[in-house]
Amino acid sequence: MTTRQTNIIAILRSSTDETVQLYAELSPEQLQTPVYSEEVQWTVRQVLAHLITIEKTMHWLFRNILDGGPGSPDDFDVARFNRTQPQKLDHLSLQQLLQRFKTVREETIAIVAGMADADFDRKGWHVFLGHDRLERFIRWAYEHARLHEDDIRRAIAPPL
C-alpha cells in the first residue's frame, strides 16, 4: 500500500469511530434535535441517514472516475437528492443506521485499498467540489462527515 492509501484509510477508519461514538452518546431527545431548517430540515438522526446515502452515492462517483469516466453527471440534482434520499432510511433504528454507516464506510475503504497510487490523481467532476482529483473527493467523505458533526454539536449544545 502507498503512503497516501495508508493515510486516507487510517483517517477513514478513525472518523468512522468518531461518528459512531458521537451517535452512541446521544439521548433519544438529542437525536430528534433539528440541525438544519432551511433547504433541508434534518434532525440529528437524519444527518446520519444523509451521511449514509451520500457516501454510498460517492462510491458510484469513485468507480466512474476509476473507470475513466467524467464523475458526477451534469444533471445530478444534489438538492433533490438531499431532500429525498435520507428519508428513505427513516424506518431504521439507530443501531441499524450505525451498522449501515459502518458498512458503507468499509466499502469506501475497500475502494481506496484497491487503488494504485496514480489513481488518486485521476481527474473528475464532483457536484459540490467541482473539477478536482479523485483523492480530493475521497477525502471529502470524512471531511463532509466532520462538518455535519460540528453542526450537530452546536445544535445539541446547551444554550449559553
C-alpha positions in Angstrom: 0.0 0.0 0.0 1.1 3.5 -0.7 1.6 6.2 1.9 -1.4 8.0 0.5 -3.6 5.0 0.7 -2.5 4.2 4.3 -3.1 7.7 5.4 -6.5 8.0 3.9 -7.6 4.6 5.1 -6.4 5.5 8.7 -8.4 8.7 8.6 -11.5 7.0 7.2 -11.3 4.4 10.0 -10.7 6.9 12.8 -13.5 9.2 11.5 -15.9 6.2 11.4 -15.1 5.5 15.1 -15.7 9.2 15.9 -19.0 9.3 14.1 -20.2 6.1 15.8 -19.0 7.4 19.2 -20.9 10.7 18.8 -24.1 9.0 17.9 -23.7 6.3 20.7 -23.6 9.1 23.3 -26.7 10.9 22.2 -30.1 10.6 24.0 -33.3 9.9 22.1 -34.2 13.5 22.6 -30.9 14.7 21.1 -31.4 12.5 18.1 -34.6 14.4 17.3 -32.9 17.8 17.7 -33.2 19.9 14.5 -29.8 20.6 12.9 -30.9 22.4 9.7 -34.1 24.2 8.9 -33.6 25.9 5.6 -33.1 24.0 2.4 -33.4 20.6 4.2 -34.9 20.1 7.5 -32.9 17.4 9.2 -32.7 16.2 12.8 -29.5 14.8 14.2 -30.7 11.3 13.3 -31.5 12.3 9.7 -28.0 13.8 9.3 -26.7 10.2 9.9 -29.0 9.0 7.2 -27.7 11.7 4.9 -24.1 10.6 5.6 -25.0 7.1 4.6 -26.9 7.9 1.4 -24.4 10.5 0.1 -21.3 8.3 0.8 -23.0 5.3 -0.9 -23.6 7.5 -3.9 -20.0 8.6 -3.8 -18.9 5.0 -4.4 -20.5 5.3 -7.9 -18.6 8.5 -8.4 -15.3 7.0 -7.4 -15.8 3.9 -9.6 -16.8 6.1 -12.5 -13.6 8.1 -12.3 -11.5 5.0 -11.8 -13.1 3.5 -15.0 -12.1 6.6 -16.9 -15.5 8.4 -16.7 -16.1 12.1 -16.0 -17.5 11.7 -12.5 -20.9 13.2 -11.5 -23.5 13.5 -14.2 -24.2 17.1 -15.3 -27.9 16.7 -14.3 -27.3 15.4 -10.8 -29.5 17.4 -8.6 -27.9 17.4 -5.1 -30.7 19.5 -3.6 -33.3 17.0 -4.7 -31.1 14.1 -3.5 -30.7 15.7 -0.1 -34.5 16.3 0.2 -35.4 12.7 -0.8 -32.7 10.2 0.0 -32.2 10.4 3.8 -35.9 10.0 4.5 -35.7 6.6 2.8 -33.9 5.4 6.0 -36.4 6.8 8.5 -37.7 3.3 9.2 -34.3 2.1 10.5 -33.3 2.1 14.2 -30.3 4.0 15.3 -28.3 0.7 15.6 -29.3 -0.2 12.1 -28.2 3.2 10.8 -24.9 3.0 12.6 -24.3 -0.5 11.1 -25.2 0.7 7.7 -22.8 3.7 8.1 -20.0 1.3 9.1 -20.8 -0.9 6.1 -20.8 2.0 3.7 -17.6 3.3 5.1 -15.9 -0.1 4.9 -16.8 -0.1 1.2 -15.2 3.3 0.8 -12.1 1.9 2.5 -12.2 -1.2 0.1 -12.3 1.1 -2.9 -9.3 3.0 -1.6 -7.4 -0.2 -0.8 -7.8 -1.4 -4.3 -6.4 1.8 -5.9 -3.0 2.3 -7.4 -1.2 5.5 -6.3 -1.7 7.1 -9.7 -5.5 6.6 -9.4 -5.6 9.2 -6.7 -4.6 11.8 -9.3 -7.3 10.9 -11.8 -9.5 14.0 -12.5 -13.2 14.2 -12.5 -16.3 16.2 -11.6 -18.0 16.3 -8.2 -21.3 18.1 -8.0 -20.3 20.1 -4.9 -16.5 20.3 -5.2 -16.3 20.8 -9.0 -13.3 19.6 -11.1 -10.6 18.1 -9.0 -8.6 14.9 -8.3 -10.2 11.7 -7.1 -8.1 12.0 -3.9 -9.9 15.2 -3.0 -13.3 13.5 -3.5 -12.4 10.6 -1.3 -11.1 12.9 1.5 -14.4 14.7 1.2 -16.1 11.6 2.6 -14.6 12.2 6.1 -14.4 16.0 5.8 -18.1 16.2 5.0 -19.0 14.0 8.0 -16.9 16.2 10.3 -18.6 19.3 9.1 -22.0 17.8 9.8 -20.8 16.5 13.2 -19.7 20.0 14.1 -23.2 21.3 13.2 -24.7 18.5 15.4 -22.5 19.5 18.4 -23.7 23.1 18.0 -27.3 22.1 17.7 -27.3 19.9 20.9 -25.1 22.3 22.9 -27.0 23.8 25.9 -27.8 27.5 25.4 -25.3 29.9 27.0 
